Amino acid sequence: MRVKAVVDELYADKLGSYVLTIPSRNEQLGEVIYTGRNIIYHTNENGIDLSIKSFKVPPLFNRIAYTYFRKSKARRSYEYAVELMKLGIDTPAPVAYVETYRHGLLHRSYYVCLMLVGAHDIRHWEQRPDSSKIEEGTAQVMARLHAAGVFHRDFTPGNILYDKDYRFYLIDINRMSLSGVSYKKMLENFNGINEDNAAVRRLALCYASITGIADADHFADEMAASAARWWEHRHRHNFRKFRIKVMKEKLLKFFGR
C-alpha cells in the first residue's frame, strides 16, 4: 500500500509523524463523533485536539477518477480550507490530508483539522434564545462566501458551527465551487438552511441588510417562498422513497416464505 501525506508546515514538527501512522491504525483513531457515509473521529495528539474525517473506499469507477482525473475528497477538503482562510472565511484550521493507494488506485483518504471543542451547529436555531445572533452570524458567513464567489454545495445547518463567542465556521467543505455564485446558487444556499419559513425570512432580511439589497422585504419573501417549495418537494421525494422501501421489504418477505 502506498501512502501520500501532506502536512501543513505549522503542524509538521508536532504532528507530522503521527499523521503518517493514520492509515495503519485500522480506523482506531479516537472517539467516534459522527458516523454515516464517512466517519469523524476526535483525538488529542501532543496536546492538540484534532478532528479526523475518514472517507470510505470509493466504488471502482470513482477510485479511477480520483486517481487520474479528480482530487480526492480529503485533498479537496484540505485545499478548500486553505483557500477559505485566505479569504477570511473561518473553517477549522487544516492540518493534513492522507491518501492511500492499492493496486495503483486510491483506496482510503483522511482529512485532519483542528477540533472545535464545544462548538455547536445551527440546527433548529429558531428554537434557541440566541436565535437572532445565530441568524446574523449565518447571514454574514453567507454574504462573505457569495462576495468571494464561493458556492458551498453542502451549506446545511449541520455544516455551520459557532463557538461561545459567536464565531462561525464552515465544515464539510470538500464540495465547493470557487467560480462565482449565481442567483440560482444563492437560492440553493437559502433553501436547505431551515425548514421554518419565518426563520428563513429573518435570515434573508439579515443577508439583505449586510449586502445592501434595496427591497429587503421582497427579497426575504422570495427566499422564504423558494425554501418552502424546496422542503415540500423534499418531503414528497422522501415519502416516495419510503413507500418503495416498504414495498420491497414486503415483496422480499412474501417471496422468502
DRENDO-1510 file (C-alpha; in Angstrom, 1 decimal, always signed):
<recs>
REC; n; res; u; v; w
REC; 1; MET; +0.0; +0.0; +0.0 .
REC; 2; ARG; +1.3; +3.4; -1.0 .
REC; 3; VAL; +0.7; +6.4; +1.3 .
REC; 4; LYS; +0.7; +10.0; +0.4 .
REC; 5; ALA; +0.5; +12.6; +3.2 .
REC; 6; VAL; +0.6; +16.4; +3.1 .
REC; 7; VAL; +1.0; +18.2; +6.4 .
REC; 8; ASP; +0.7; +22.0; +6.9 .
REC; 9; GLU; +4.1; +23.4; +7.9 .
REC; 10; LEU; +2.6; +24.9; +11.1 .
REC; 11; TYR; +2.0; +21.4; +12.4 .
REC; 12; ALA; +4.7; +19.4; +10.7 .
REC; 13; ASP; +7.0; +19.2; +13.7 .
REC; 14; LYS; +4.4; +18.2; +16.3 .
REC; 15; LEU; +2.1; +16.1; +14.2 .
REC; 16; GLY; +3.9; +15.0; +11.0 .
REC; 17; SER; +5.0; +11.6; +12.4 .
REC; 18; TYR; +1.5; +10.9; +13.8 .
REC; 19; VAL; -0.2; +11.8; +10.5 .
REC; 20; LEU; +1.9; +9.2; +8.7 .
REC; 21; THR; +0.6; +6.5; +11.1 .
REC; 22; ILE; -3.1; +7.2; +10.5 .
REC; 23; PRO; -3.7; +4.5; +7.7 .
REC; 24; SER; -2.0; +1.8; +9.8 .
REC; 25; ARG; -4.2; +2.4; +12.8 .
REC; 26; ASN; -7.1; +0.4; +11.2 .
REC; 27; GLU; -9.7; +3.1; +12.0 .
REC; 28; GLN; -8.7; +3.2; +15.7 .
REC; 29; LEU; -8.3; +6.9; +15.5 .
REC; 30; GLY; -10.0; +8.1; +18.6 .
REC; 31; GLU; -13.6; +8.8; +19.8 .
REC; 32; VAL; -16.2; +8.5; +17.0 .
REC; 33; ILE; -18.2; +11.7; +17.0 .
REC; 34; TYR; -20.1; +11.0; +13.7 .
REC; 35; THR; -20.8; +8.0; +11.6 .
REC; 36; GLY; -22.6; +7.9; +8.3 .
REC; 37; ARG; -21.2; +7.9; +4.7 .
REC; 38; ASN; -17.9; +8.7; +6.4 .
REC; 39; ILE; -16.6; +8.6; +9.9 .
REC; 40; ILE; -15.3; +11.5; +12.0 .
REC; 41; TYR; -13.0; +11.0; +15.0 .
REC; 42; HIS; -11.8; +13.2; +17.8 .
REC; 43; THR; -8.4; +12.7; +19.2 .
REC; 44; ASN; -5.7; +14.6; +21.1 .
REC; 45; GLU; -2.1; +14.3; +19.9 .
REC; 46; ASN; +0.7; +16.3; +21.6 .
REC; 47; GLY; -1.8; +18.4; +23.3 .
REC; 48; ILE; -3.6; +19.4; +20.1 .
REC; 49; ASP; -7.3; +18.5; +19.7 .
REC; 50; LEU; -7.8; +17.0; +16.2 .
REC; 51; SER; -10.8; +16.0; +14.0 .
REC; 52; ILE; -10.1; +13.2; +11.6 .
REC; 53; LYS; -12.5; +12.6; +8.8 .
REC; 54; SER; -12.1; +9.1; +7.3 .
REC; 55; PHE; -13.6; +8.8; +3.8 .
REC; 56; LYS; -15.0; +5.4; +2.8 .
REC; 57; VAL; -13.4; +3.5; +0.0 .
REC; 58; PRO; -14.9; +4.8; -3.3 .
REC; 59; PRO; -16.5; +2.5; -5.9 .
REC; 60; LEU; -14.2; +1.3; -8.6 .
REC; 61; PHE; -15.2; +3.9; -11.1 .
REC; 62; ASN; -14.6; +6.7; -8.6 .
REC; 63; ARG; -11.3; +5.2; -7.5 .
REC; 64; ILE; -10.1; +5.5; -11.1 .
REC; 65; ALA; -11.5; +9.1; -11.3 .
REC; 66; TYR; -9.9; +10.2; -8.1 .
REC; 67; THR; -6.6; +8.6; -9.0 .
REC; 68; TYR; -6.2; +10.1; -12.5 .
REC; 69; PHE; -8.8; +12.9; -13.1 .
REC; 70; ARG; -10.1; +14.4; -9.9 .
REC; 71; LYS; -8.7; +15.3; -6.5 .
REC; 72; SER; -9.7; +13.1; -3.6 .
REC; 73; LYS; -12.3; +14.4; -1.1 .
REC; 74; ALA; -9.6; +14.6; +1.6 .
REC; 75; ARG; -7.3; +16.7; -0.6 .
REC; 76; ARG; -10.2; +19.0; -1.7 .
REC; 77; SER; -11.2; +19.4; +2.0 .
REC; 78; TYR; -7.6; +20.5; +2.8 .
REC; 79; GLU; -7.1; +22.8; -0.1 .
REC; 80; TYR; -10.5; +24.4; +0.2 .
REC; 81; ALA; -9.8; +25.1; +3.9 .
REC; 82; VAL; -6.6; +26.8; +2.9 .
REC; 83; GLU; -8.5; +28.9; +0.3 .
REC; 84; LEU; -11.3; +29.9; +2.7 .
REC; 85; MET; -8.8; +31.0; +5.4 .
REC; 86; LYS; -7.1; +33.2; +2.8 .
REC; 87; LEU; -10.4; +34.8; +2.0 .
REC; 88; GLY; -11.1; +35.5; +5.7 .
REC; 89; ILE; -13.8; +32.8; +6.0 .
REC; 90; ASP; -13.5; +30.7; +9.1 .
REC; 91; THR; -13.2; +26.9; +9.0 .
REC; 92; PRO; -11.3; +24.6; +11.4 .
REC; 93; ALA; -7.6; +25.1; +10.6 .
REC; 94; PRO; -6.4; +22.4; +8.1 .
REC; 95; VAL; -3.6; +20.2; +9.5 .
REC; 96; ALA; -3.1; +17.5; +6.8 .
REC; 97; TYR; -4.6; +15.1; +4.3 .
REC; 98; VAL; -3.6; +11.5; +3.7 .
REC; 99; GLU; -4.3; +9.3; +0.7 .
REC; 100; THR; -3.7; +5.5; +0.5 .
REC; 101; TYR; -3.4; +3.6; -2.8 .
REC; 102; ARG; -3.8; -0.1; -3.5 .
REC; 103; HIS; -3.1; -1.7; -6.9 .
REC; 104; GLY; -2.3; +1.8; -8.1 .
REC; 105; LEU; -5.8; +3.3; -7.3 .
REC; 106; LEU; -7.0; +5.5; -4.5 .
REC; 107; HIS; -8.2; +3.4; -1.6 .
REC; 108; ARG; -8.9; +5.4; +1.6 .
REC; 109; SER; -8.3; +9.1; +2.3 .
REC; 110; TYR; -8.3; +11.1; +5.5 .
REC; 111; TYR; -8.7; +14.8; +6.3 .
REC; 112; VAL; -7.2; +16.2; +9.5 .
REC; 113; CYS; -8.0; +19.6; +11.0 .
REC; 114; LEU; -8.2; +21.2; +14.4 .
REC; 115; MET; -11.2; +20.2; +16.5 .
REC; 116; LEU; -13.6; +22.9; +17.6 .
REC; 117; VAL; -14.2; +21.7; +21.1 .
REC; 118; GLY; -17.5; +23.0; +22.5 .
REC; 119; ALA; -18.8; +24.3; +19.2 .
REC; 120; HIS; -22.5; +23.9; +18.2 .
REC; 121; ASP; -24.1; +23.5; +14.8 .
REC; 122; ILE; -27.1; +25.8; +13.9 .
REC; 123; ARG; -29.8; +23.1; +13.5 .
REC; 124; HIS; -33.2; +24.4; +14.8 .
REC; 125; TRP; -31.7; +27.7; +15.7 .
REC; 126; GLU; -35.2; +29.3; +15.7 .
REC; 127; GLN; -35.9; +27.4; +18.9 .
REC; 128; ARG; -32.9; +28.9; +20.8 .
REC; 129; PRO; -32.8; +32.0; +22.9 .
REC; 130; ASP; -29.8; +33.4; +20.9 .
REC; 131; SER; -31.6; +32.8; +17.6 .
REC; 132; SER; -31.1; +36.4; +16.4 .
REC; 133; LYS; -27.3; +36.2; +16.9 .
REC; 134; ILE; -27.2; +32.9; +15.0 .
REC; 135; GLU; -29.2; +34.4; +12.1 .
REC; 136; GLU; -26.9; +37.4; +12.0 .
REC; 137; GLY; -23.8; +35.3; +12.1 .
REC; 138; THR; -25.0; +32.9; +9.5 .
REC; 139; ALA; -26.1; +35.7; +7.2 .
REC; 140; GLN; -22.6; +37.2; +7.5 .
REC; 141; VAL; -21.0; +33.9; +6.5 .
REC; 142; MET; -23.3; +33.6; +3.5 .
REC; 143; ALA; -22.5; +37.2; +2.4 .
REC; 144; ARG; -18.8; +36.6; +2.7 .
REC; 145; LEU; -18.9; +33.4; +0.7 .
REC; 146; HIS; -21.0; +34.9; -2.1 .
REC; 147; ALA; -19.0; +38.1; -2.3 .
REC; 148; ALA; -15.9; +35.9; -2.7 .
REC; 149; GLY; -17.5; +33.8; -5.4 .
REC; 150; VAL; -17.6; +30.7; -3.2 .
REC; 151; PHE; -20.5; +28.3; -3.5 .
REC; 152; HIS; -20.8; +25.7; -0.7 .
REC; 153; ARG; -22.8; +22.9; -2.1 .
REC; 154; ASP; -23.5; +21.4; +1.4 .
REC; 155; PHE; -24.5; +24.6; +3.1 .
REC; 156; THR; -26.7; +22.9; +5.6 .
REC; 157; PRO; -27.3; +23.6; +9.3 .
REC; 158; GLY; -25.1; +20.7; +10.4 .
REC; 159; ASN; -22.2; +22.1; +8.4 .
REC; 160; ILE; -22.2; +25.5; +10.1 .
REC; 161; LEU; -20.7; +25.7; +13.6 .
REC; 162; TYR; -20.3; +28.5; +16.1 .
REC; 163; ASP; -18.4; +28.9; +19.3 .
REC; 164; LYS; -19.2; +30.7; +22.6 .
REC; 165; ASP; -18.0; +34.0; +21.1 .
REC; 166; TYR; -20.4; +33.5; +18.1 .
REC; 167; ARG; -17.6; +33.0; +15.6 .
REC; 168; PHE; -18.9; +30.9; +12.8 .
REC; 169; TYR; -17.1; +28.1; +10.9 .
REC; 170; LEU; -17.8; +26.1; +7.8 .
REC; 171; ILE; -17.2; +22.3; +7.8 .
REC; 172; ASP; -17.7; +19.5; +5.3 .
REC; 173; ILE; -16.2; +21.7; +2.6 .
REC; 174; ASN; -15.0; +19.2; +0.0 .
REC; 175; ARG; -17.9; +20.1; -2.3 .
REC; 176; MET; -17.3; +23.7; -3.2 .
REC; 177; SER; -17.0; +25.9; -6.2 .
REC; 178; LEU; -14.9; +29.0; -6.4 .
REC; 179; SER; -16.2; +30.1; -9.8 .
REC; 180; GLY; -18.9; +32.6; -8.6 .
REC; 181; VAL; -22.3; +32.5; -7.2 .
REC; 182; SER; -25.4; +32.9; -9.4 .
REC; 183; TYR; -28.8; +33.9; -8.2 .
REC; 184; LYS; -29.9; +30.3; -8.6 .
REC; 185; LYS; -27.0; +29.1; -6.4 .
REC; 186; MET; -27.8; +31.7; -3.8 .
REC; 187; LEU; -31.3; +30.3; -3.7 .
REC; 188; GLU; -29.9; +26.8; -3.1 .
REC; 189; ASN; -28.0; +28.1; -0.1 .
REC; 190; PHE; -31.2; +29.5; +1.4 .
REC; 191; ASN; -33.4; +26.5; +0.5 .
REC; 192; GLY; -31.9; +23.9; +2.8 .
REC; 193; ILE; -30.8; +26.1; +5.7 .
REC; 194; ASN; -34.0; +25.7; +7.8 .
REC; 195; GLU; -37.5; +24.3; +7.4 .
REC; 196; ASP; -39.0; +27.0; +9.5 .
REC; 197; ASN; -40.3; +29.6; +7.0 .
REC; 198; ALA; -40.2; +32.5; +9.4 .
REC; 199; ALA; -36.6; +31.7; +10.3 .
REC; 200; VAL; -35.6; +31.7; +6.6 .
REC; 201; ARG; -37.3; +35.1; +6.2 .
REC; 202; ARG; -35.4; +36.6; +9.1 .
REC; 203; LEU; -32.1; +35.2; +7.8 .
REC; 204; ALA; -32.8; +36.7; +4.4 .
REC; 205; LEU; -33.6; +40.1; +6.0 .
REC; 206; CYS; -30.2; +40.0; +7.7 .
REC; 207; TYR; -28.5; +39.0; +4.5 .
REC; 208; ALA; -30.2; +41.8; +2.6 .
REC; 209; SER; -29.1; +44.3; +5.3 .
REC; 210; ILE; -25.5; +43.1; +5.1 .
REC; 211; THR; -25.3; +43.1; +1.3 .
REC; 212; GLY; -27.3; +46.2; +0.7 .
REC; 213; ILE; -30.2; +44.7; -1.2 .
REC; 214; ALA; -32.6; +47.5; -1.8 .
REC; 215; ASP; -36.0; +45.8; -1.4 .
REC; 216; ALA; -35.3; +43.7; +1.6 .
REC; 217; ASP; -38.9; +42.6; +2.2 .
REC; 218; HIS; -39.4; +41.4; -1.3 .
REC; 219; PHE; -36.1; +39.6; -1.2 .
REC; 220; ALA; -36.9; +37.9; +2.1 .
REC; 221; ASP; -40.4; +36.8; +0.8 .
REC; 222; GLU; -38.8; +35.3; -2.3 .
REC; 223; MET; -36.2; +33.4; -0.3 .
REC; 224; ALA; -38.8; +32.1; +2.1 .
REC; 225; ALA; -41.1; +31.0; -0.7 .
REC; 226; SER; -38.4; +29.2; -2.5 .
REC; 227; ALA; -37.3; +27.4; +0.6 .
REC; 228; ALA; -40.9; +26.4; +1.3 .
REC; 229; ARG; -41.2; +24.8; -2.2 .
REC; 230; TRP; -37.9; +23.1; -1.7 .
REC; 231; TRP; -38.9; +21.5; +1.6 .
REC; 232; GLU; -42.3; +20.4; +0.1 .
REC; 233; HIS; -40.5; +18.7; -2.8 .
REC; 234; ARG; -38.0; +17.0; -0.4 .
REC; 235; HIS; -40.8; +15.6; +1.8 .
REC; 236; ARG; -42.6; +14.2; -1.3 .
REC; 237; HIS; -39.4; +12.7; -2.5 .
REC; 238; ASN; -38.6; +11.1; +0.9 .
REC; 239; PHE; -42.1; +9.7; +1.1 .
REC; 240; ARG; -41.8; +8.1; -2.3 .
REC; 241; LYS; -38.5; +6.5; -1.2 .
REC; 242; PHE; -40.1; +5.3; +2.0 .
REC; 243; ARG; -43.0; +3.7; +0.1 .
REC; 244; ILE; -40.6; +2.0; -2.3 .
REC; 245; LYS; -38.6; +0.6; +0.6 .
REC; 246; VAL; -41.7; -0.7; +2.3 .
REC; 247; MET; -42.9; -2.3; -0.9 .
REC; 248; LYS; -39.5; -4.0; -1.5 .
REC; 249; GLU; -39.5; -5.4; +2.1 .
REC; 250; LYS; -43.0; -6.8; +1.7 .
REC; 251; LEU; -42.1; -8.4; -1.6 .
REC; 252; LEU; -38.9; -9.9; -0.1 .
REC; 253; LYS; -40.9; -11.2; +2.8 .
REC; 254; PHE; -43.6; -12.7; +0.6 .
REC; 255; PHE; -41.2; -14.5; -1.8 .
REC; 256; GLY; -39.0; -15.5; +1.0 .
REC; 257; ARG; -41.7; -17.7; +2.5 .
</recs>
